[in-house]
Amino acid sequence: MHTRVLGRNGPSVSALGLGCMGMSEFYGTGDDAESLATIRLALDRGVTLLDTADMYGPFTNEQLVGRAIQGRRDQVFLATKFGIVRDEANPSRRGISGRPEYVRAACEASLKRLGVEHVDLYYQHRVDPQVPIEETVGAMAGLVAAGKVRYLGLSEASSQTIERAARVHPIAALQTEFSLWSRDLEENGVLATCRRLGIALVAYSPLGRGFLTGAFTRPEDLAPDDFRRNNPRFQGENFNRNLRLVEQVRALAAEKGCTAAQLALAWVLAQGEDIVAIPGTKRRSRLEENLGALQVRLSREDLETLDKVFPLGAAAGTRYPPAGMATVNL
């Protein structure tokens, strides 16, 4: 397994981690037995970074991950998140909180669900515009001092917020969507800020929520309860335009002797040694395919060709519906 460092002088983690969200929610019906087997196989294959959050499920994904790592805690660099508040009685309702008292309570609840004494990387899932970032990160720093958290991270934060947070406590990682079809941070200054401050980028949805794999040829391929049906990039003419881009990626992958998914992941990893990707899957077969991306070598010509196929802003549609877009880059 290839490894990369999170932040300046930070911990070493697997270059490919495992995003566990879809095992419990959002991407259709899950299968706990297969999900548990997938996590355990990932550990067998040298994957160390497992990514979850309290809001996935809600709350059940942390429990699932906790079950999977029982007896193997020393093999895992465990990341979870707080900040998106959900009501178990009405999961469709949600808010955002960065209040210090909430930070502390959320951490205690996550530790209990995961069955661990500490979390390796604790992210603020979304920035709370009502609470100064200095207060939120100050509370997170208190968790480090208490031994409940080892490293701190932010998710979908703006350059200004990252700068302010880093003055309070070192930030090891920024998690944001980054892939061939989501390259916003190359334009909005976030990637440059992270590199100047020595903060690693953890790329979620590096496969474009599965679209870049070529697995979908029409919106109806998605389960009725799959949240991607409400994603602008998976709707109407946006779907068709994006599909034409993916068909070019598939053709390039065939020339390289790999799958479209492997090519897309290899592109993310080729963008810098300070980038770690956490493709999500709930199936062992997909995990094995994703890990094959580590064997794909892209030449300068390959990268230039992919840049021509998927230049900045090429994807049709926004990453989230309007309500979701209002919570990113804050």
C-alpha positions in Angstrom: 0.0 0.0 0.0 1.3 3.4 -0.9 1.2 5.9 2.0 1.0 9.7 2.3 1.4 12.2 5.1 -1.4 14.2 6.5 -0.1 17.7 7.0 3.4 18.8 7.8 5.1 16.1 9.9 1.7 14.5 10.4 0.7 10.8 10.5 1.2 8.5 7.6 -1.9 7.0 6.1 -2.8 4.9 3.1 -3.0 6.9 -0.2 -6.4 5.4 -0.7 -8.7 5.3 2.2 -12.3 4.0 2.4 -15.4 6.2 2.6 -18.0 4.4 4.6 -21.0 6.7 4.2 -22.8 4.8 1.5 -22.8 1.6 3.6 -25.6 3.1 5.8 -27.5 5.7 3.8 -27.9 7.8 0.7 -26.9 5.3 -2.0 -29.8 2.9 -1.8 -30.3 -0.2 0.4 -27.2 -1.4 2.3 -26.1 -4.8 3.4 -24.4 -4.8 6.7 -22.7 -8.2 6.3 -21.2 -7.2 3.0 -20.2 -3.8 4.3 -18.5 -5.3 7.3 -16.6 -7.7 5.0 -15.6 -4.8 2.8 -14.1 -2.8 5.7 -12.2 -5.9 7.0 -10.9 -6.7 3.5 -9.7 -3.1 3.2 -7.7 -3.5 6.4 -6.3 -6.8 5.0 -5.2 -5.0 1.9 -3.4 -2.2 3.8 -6.0 0.5 3.8 -5.6 2.4 7.1 -7.8 5.5 6.7 -11.5 4.8 7.4 -13.9 7.7 7.1 -17.3 8.1 8.7 -19.4 10.7 10.4 -22.1 10.9 13.1 -24.7 12.1 10.6 -24.4 9.0 8.3 -27.4 6.8 9.0 -28.0 9.0 11.0 -25.7 7.6 13.7 -25.6 4.0 12.5 -22.5 4.2 10.3 -20.2 4.9 13.2 -21.7 1.8 14.9 -21.1 -0.3 11.8 -17.5 0.9 11.5 -17.0 0.3 15.2 -18.1 -3.3 14.8 -15.8 -3.8 11.8 -12.6 -2.7 13.6 -13.1 -4.6 16.8 -9.8 -6.2 17.7 -8.1 -4.3 14.9 -8.0 -0.8 16.3 -4.2 -0.6 15.9 -4.5 -1.0 12.1 -6.9 1.9 11.6 -6.5 5.6 11.3 -10.1 6.5 12.2 -11.7 9.7 11.0 -15.2 10.9 11.9 -17.0 14.2 11.7 -19.5 16.4 13.7 -21.4 19.5 12.8 -24.4 18.4 10.6 -27.2 18.0 13.2 -29.9 15.5 12.4 -33.0 14.4 14.2 -33.2 10.6 14.6 -37.0 10.9 14.7 -37.0 13.0 11.5 -33.8 12.4 9.5 -34.8 14.7 6.7 -34.4 17.7 9.1 -30.9 19.0 9.6 -29.0 21.9 10.8 -25.4 22.9 11.4 -23.7 23.5 14.8 -20.2 24.5 15.7 -21.0 25.5 19.3 -18.3 24.5 21.7 -20.7 22.6 23.9 -22.0 20.7 20.9 -18.5 19.8 19.7 -17.7 18.2 23.1 -21.0 16.3 23.3 -20.8 15.1 19.7 -17.3 13.7 20.3 -18.4 11.8 23.4 -21.3 10.3 21.4 -19.1 9.3 18.5 -16.5 7.6 20.8 -19.3 5.6 22.3 -20.8 4.5 19.0 -17.4 3.7 17.6 -16.4 1.8 20.7 -13.0 3.5 20.9 -11.1 5.7 23.4 -10.0 8.3 20.8 -10.5 9.4 17.2 -7.4 9.9 15.0 -8.9 12.7 12.9 -11.9 14.8 13.9 -13.4 17.0 11.3 -15.9 19.8 11.5 -18.3 18.5 8.8 -19.6 21.9 7.8 -18.7 25.3 8.9 -21.3 27.0 11.2 -21.7 30.6 9.9 -23.2 31.6 13.3 -20.2 30.5 15.4 -16.7 32.0 14.9 -14.4 29.3 13.7 -12.0 30.2 16.4 -14.5 29.1 19.0 -15.3 25.8 17.3 -11.6 24.9 16.7 -10.8 26.0 20.2 -13.2 23.4 21.5 -11.8 20.8 19.1 -8.3 21.7 20.4 -9.6 21.0 23.9 -10.4 17.4 22.8 -6.8 17.0 21.6 -5.6 18.1 25.0 -7.9 15.7 26.7 -6.6 12.8 24.6 -9.9 12.1 22.9 -8.7 13.3 19.4 -5.3 13.2 17.8 -5.6 15.5 14.8 -8.0 18.1 13.6 -9.6 18.6 10.2 -12.2 20.8 8.4 -14.5 20.0 5.6 -15.7 22.2 2.8 -14.2 25.3 4.4 -13.1 28.4 2.5 -9.6 29.7 2.3 -10.3 32.5 4.9 -11.9 30.0 7.3 -8.9 27.6 7.0 -6.5 30.5 7.7 -8.3 31.5 10.8 -8.7 28.0 12.1 -5.0 27.2 11.6 -4.1 30.2 13.8 -5.9 28.5 16.7 -4.6 24.9 16.3 -2.7 23.0 13.5 -5.1 21.6 10.9 -3.9 18.3 9.5 -6.4 17.8 6.7 -9.2 19.5 4.7 -11.8 17.2 3.3 -13.7 18.3 0.2 -15.1 16.9 -3.0 -12.3 16.6 -5.6 -12.3 14.7 -8.8 -12.2 15.1 -12.5 -15.6 16.7 -12.5 -15.2 18.6 -9.2 -12.2 20.9 -9.4 -13.5 24.0 -7.7 -10.7 24.2 -5.2 -8.2 24.7 -8.0 -10.0 28.0 -8.8 -11.2 29.3 -5.4 -7.8 29.3 -3.8 -8.5 26.5 -1.3 -5.9 24.1 -2.6 -3.2 26.8 -2.7 -4.1 27.8 0.9 -3.8 24.2 2.1 -0.4 23.8 0.4 0.9 27.0 1.9 -0.2 26.0 5.3 0.9 22.4 5.0 -2.6 20.9 5.2 -3.3 17.7 3.4 -6.3 17.4 1.1 -8.6 14.4 1.6 -10.7 14.0 -1.5 -14.2 12.6 -1.0 -16.3 11.5 -3.9 -13.2 11.1 -6.1 -15.3 9.0 -8.5 -18.0 11.7 -8.9 -20.4 9.8 -6.7 -20.0 6.8 -8.9 -20.7 8.6 -12.2 -17.1 8.6 -13.3 -17.0 4.8 -13.2 -19.3 4.6 -16.1 -21.8 2.4 -14.1 -24.8 4.7 -15.0 -26.2 5.2 -18.4 -29.5 6.8 -17.4 -31.0 8.3 -14.2 -33.3 5.3 -13.8 -30.2 3.2 -13.0 -30.3 4.7 -9.6 -32.5 3.2 -6.9 -35.7 5.2 -6.1 -34.3 6.2 -2.7 -30.8 7.1 -3.9 -30.1 10.7 -3.0 -28.2 11.2 -6.3 -31.6 11.4 -8.1 -31.8 14.9 -6.5 -28.3 15.9 -7.5 -28.2 18.3 -10.4 -25.4 16.5 -12.2 -27.6 13.3 -12.4 -30.6 15.0 -13.8 -32.0 15.7 -17.3 -29.7 17.1 -19.9 -26.9 17.5 -17.3 -26.8 13.7 -17.0 -26.5 13.3 -20.8 -23.8 16.0 -21.1 -21.8 14.4 -18.2 -22.2 11.0 -19.7 -20.6 12.1 -22.9 -17.6 13.2 -20.9 -17.4 9.9 -19.0 -17.5 8.0 -22.3 -14.3 9.7 -23.2 -12.8 8.7 -19.9 -13.8 5.1 -20.5 -12.1 5.2 -23.9 -8.9 6.5 -22.4 -9.0 3.9 -19.7 -9.4 1.1 -22.2 -6.3 2.4 -24.0 -4.4 2.3 -20.6 -5.7 -1.2 -19.8 -7.6 -0.1 -16.7 -11.2 0.7 -15.7 -12.6 4.2 -15.8 -12.8 4.2 -12.0 -9.1 3.3 -11.8 -8.2 6.1 -14.2 -10.2 8.7 -12.3 -8.6 7.7 -9.0 -5.2 7.7 -10.5 -5.8 11.2 -11.8 -6.7 12.4 -8.2 -3.6 10.8 -6.7 -1.4 12.3 -9.5 -2.4 15.9 -8.5 0.0 15.8 -5.6 1.6 13.8 -2.8 -0.4 15.8 -0.3 -3.7 14.4 -1.6 -5.4 11.3 -0.2 -8.5 9.9 -1.8 -11.4 8.1 0.0 -13.6 6.5 -2.6 -16.7 5.0 -1.0 -18.0 1.6 -1.6 -20.0 -1.1 0.2 -18.9 -4.0 -2.0 -15.6 -6.0 -1.9 -15.5 -6.2 -5.6 -15.5 -2.5 -6.0 -12.9 -2.1 -3.3 -10.6 -4.4 -5.2 -11.1 -2.5 -8.4 -10.4 0.8 -6.6 -7.2 -0.5 -5.1 -6.1 -1.4 -8.6 -5.7 2.4 -9.3 -2.5 2.3 -7.3 -0.9 0.4 -10.1 -2.0 2.9 -12.8 0.8 5.3 -13.9 -0.2 8.4 -15.7 2.3 10.1 -18.0 2.4 13.9 -18.6 0.6 13.3 -21.9 -2.1 11.2 -20.1 -2.7 14.1 -17.6 -2.8 16.7 -20.4 -5.4 14.5 -22.3 -7.6 14.2 -19.2 -7.3 17.9 -18.6 -8.7 18.5 -22.1 -11.5 16.0 -21.6 -12.4 17.4 -18.1 -11.1 21.0 -17.9 -12.1 23.2 -15.0 -15.8 23.7 -15.0 -16.6 21.0 -17.5 -19.2 19.1 -15.5 -22.8 20.1 -16.1 -24.7 21.0 -13.0 -23.7 22.0 -9.5 -22.3 19.5 -6.9 -25.4 19.8 -4.7 -28.9 21.3 -5.0 -29.1 24.9 -3.8 -29.5 24.1 -0.1 -26.4 21.9 -0.1 -24.3 24.5 -2.1 -25.1 27.1 0.5 -23.2 25.1 3.1 -19.9 24.7 1.2 -16.9 27.1 0.9 -17.9 29.0 4.0 
